[in-house]
Amino acid sequence: MKIKNIKSGDYDHILKQPRPGHADWVAKMKFDGFNDHRGGGHFSGRLTLALVAAGVVAKKMIGAIQISARLVEAGGNSDIEAAIARAIEEKDSIGGIIECVASPMPIGIGEPFFDSVESMLAHAAFAIPAVKGIEFGSGFAAAKMKGSEHNDRITSLDGKTATNHAGGINGGLTNGNDLVFRVVVKPTSSTSQPQQTINFESGKLEELMIGGRHDTCIALRVPVVLEAITAIVLAGFMA
Ligand SMILES: Cc1cc2nc3c(=O)[nH]c(=O)nc-3n(C[C@H](O)[C@H](O)[C@H](O)COP(=O)(O)O)c2cc1C
């Protein structure tokens, strides 16, 4: 099959004008021009295709566990469509928050210390380009809560709890409640706005206008990838 929908030429400008917020500048510094700049090369979101493919296999290895991720917020707005319409109108890009839930969870998946469920999920989630943060259960909101509020009351002998501020993990191990975590995806760095950058050839600062095809909100594409990495991590623990 010949793939025709390729526009590598859209990326030629990257060779001399690194896109602010993207990996072009640092890639040139580290690989001295030996990186593939077309489409962002190995920094491209396209590489998540391999994660999704692996996730299909991993989902078959985790028994009854169902994984579901969804975009819960874009550009700070729970009305995703309105947020995106506005960003398109403003010729800008926006980020988002994706929540992932895995259920029903077996008790005791994970290891203490380096291979905690949080560590392994974070390790895999940060392989997804543009992911900038992760939180489990009540996450960063826990800093403002009292212990009496944050502690999940145990309501049955099988460890079920009245709330799930722990996100289904204690001590790095799954506790049998739903595994719940969220990731933050930054706004797409390629926008239709003029941006200041450096010209590698002239050494001068100049304005960059990015052409080509770019997403207003990459976060829209991330739920399926997040489900895949969750399946891969759980399959790794359960194998
Ligand atoms: C599915 C997907 C699609 C992406 N598409 C774009 C894009 O169109 N334009 C862009 O600037 N970044 C895009 N990115 C993000 C860049 O790949 C990423 O920001 C870049 O590699 C720098 O890495 P960092 O943001 O993690 O530091 C995409 C990411 C994903 C996961």
The ligand as a Gaussian input file, in Angstrom:
#p B3LYP/6-31G(d) Opt

LIG

0 1
 C       -1.379000      12.300000      19.395000
 C       -0.465000      13.511000      19.479000
 C       -0.468000      14.447000      18.449000
 C        0.371000      15.569000      18.517000
 N        0.303000      16.513000      17.520000
 C        1.032000      17.632000      17.621000
 C        0.902000      18.679000      16.659000
 O        0.097000      18.589000      15.718000
 N        1.664000      19.795000      16.816000
 C        2.527000      19.948000      17.880000
 O        3.168000      20.977000      17.999000
 N        2.650000      18.978000      18.821000
 C        1.946000      17.842000      18.707000
 N        2.069000      16.866000      19.675000
 C        2.949000      17.103000      20.826000
 C        4.416000      16.994000      20.507000
 O        4.703000      15.716000      19.985000
 C        5.211000      17.281000      21.802000
 O        4.764000      18.468000      22.384000
 C        6.691000      17.397000      21.508000
 O        7.215000      16.142000      21.167000
 C        7.504000      17.928000      22.688000
 O        7.395000      17.057000      23.775000
 P        6.821000      17.536000      25.196000
 O        5.674000      18.437000      24.893000
 O        6.412000      16.272000      25.866000
 O        7.951000      18.246000      25.894000
 C        1.250000      15.733000      19.627000
 C        1.240000      14.777000      20.655000
 C        0.384000      13.683000      20.603000
 C        0.362000      12.686000      21.742000

